[in-house]
Amino acid sequence: MAQPRVVTIHYTLTNDQGEQLDSSRVEGREPLTYLEGAQNIIGGLESALTEKDSGDQVKVSVEPAEGYGEVNEELIQPVPRSAFEGVDTIEPGMQFQAQTPGGPQIVRVVEVGDETVTIDANHPLAGQTLHFDVEVVETRDATEEEQEHGHVH
């Protein structure tokens, strides 16, 4: 097995409509650095960058299965408005942290009714094909400590 690498990239992410969703190329942002094989970034993007070197330019489209998954309808559900005790204004698009049996979960408000609030616990990019325009800025071998910890130091 090859020595795991630390990879630094600049990227721009767009959706199928060409709308920019995220970019490391905006003023004040640093390039993204990740440890290969540690699941620090979505699988489809990491696969496309394997064996790429500094200076390489890559355009890749990542299907939902290799990105943030398909939309799981079971994660969209109405909850009683009383679950938002102490929150005066609840509007679609707002995000809250919910306590679940599996630990904290970020949920997004999608609809507000008189008695219920419909929330969505899917990742906001679930179900979307993601289009990345990537420049590999730097690669280097990972240190033993980075490999042990599963992230870049």
N, C-alpha and C positions, 0 to 999 in steps of 0.2 A: 504494500500500500504506500502511496506517495505521502510525503511529508505534508500535513495540512498547512494551508497558506492563510495569511491575513491579506485580504483584498480591500483596496480603497477605490471607490467609484464615485463619479458624478452621474446623476441620473435625472431624467425628466419622465414622469408618469402621466399618461393620458388615457382617456377612455375611448370607446368605439366612436364617439362623436367628435373626437379630437380635442376635448376640453382637458386642460392641464389640471391634474388632481394633486400633484406634488412635484417638487423639484429640489435638488440640492444645489442647483445653480443660481438660486436667488441670493441677493446680497445679504450677507450676514450668516449664511448657512455654510457649514463645512461639508466636505464630501462624506459619504457613508463608508464606514469601515466595518468589516465583518470577518468572522472566522469560518472558513470553509468547513462544511460538514457538521456544524454545531447548530443548525437550524435557526440561525440568527436572521435570515431573510427567507422569503417565500421560495419554495422548492423549484418552481419553474424558472425563476430568475437565476437562482444559484446554478442550476444545471446548465443554463445558457452561457454562464461565465466561467465554467470549469475549463481550465487550460488556457484561458485568455491571459494576456500579459499587458504590462504597462503600455499605454498608448493605443491599445485596441479600442475600436468603436463597435458597438453591438446594438442592433435594434431587435427586440424580441417581443412577441406577443405571448402572454401567459393566460391560458384558459382557466376558468374558475377552479377546476379540480387540482391544478398545480399552483393556485393562488390562495384565495381566502375561502374556497369552497363554494358550493351551490347554496342558494337561499334555502334554509330549513324552515318550513312553514310552522313547525312546532315551536319555534323560538319567537314567533309573533303571537302575542296573546293579550287579551284585555285583563286589566287588573283594577280592583276598586280604586276609585279616586282617593279614598281614605289612606291608601298605601303611601301617598305623598304628603302626609301630615306635616305641617309647618312650611310647606311650599305654597306661596300665594298665587303665583302665576305658572301655569304649565302650558307649554306650547309645543307643537310639532317641531322636531329637530333638536330639542333639548336632550342632554344626556345625563344619566344618573348612574350611580353605582348601586347595584342591588346585591343583597346577601343571598347566596344560593347554597344548597347542600354541597356543591363543589367548590365553594369559595366565592369571593367577590366577582361580579360580572357587570360589565358596562352595558347598559340598555339605552336605546334611543326611543323617544316618544314619536309615534307616527300619527296618532289621532287622539283627540281629546273630546270626550263626551260629557254629559251632565253627571253621570254616575261612574263611568269607567274611563280609563286611559289605556289605549292600546300601545304596547311597547314591543320593540324588536331587539332581540339579543344577538342577531346575526352581526358579523363584522360589516361595517358600512360598505365595503367593497365586495362582499359576497355576491356571487352570481354574475360578476362582471369580468369581461376579458380585459386584461391590463396590458397596456402597450408601453414598453420601456425603451428609452433612447439612452444608452449607457456609454460612458467613457471610462475605461480602466485607468486610474491615475497611478496606482502603485500596487505591487504584490511583493510579499516577503514570506519567508518561512515563519510559521508560528512558533513561539517559544514553548517550552515544556509546561510552564505555568499557565499560559493561555489555553493549551490543549487540556490540561487538567481542569481548569475552571470553566471551559466551554464558551469563553468570550475573549475579546481583545482587551489588552491592558495598555 
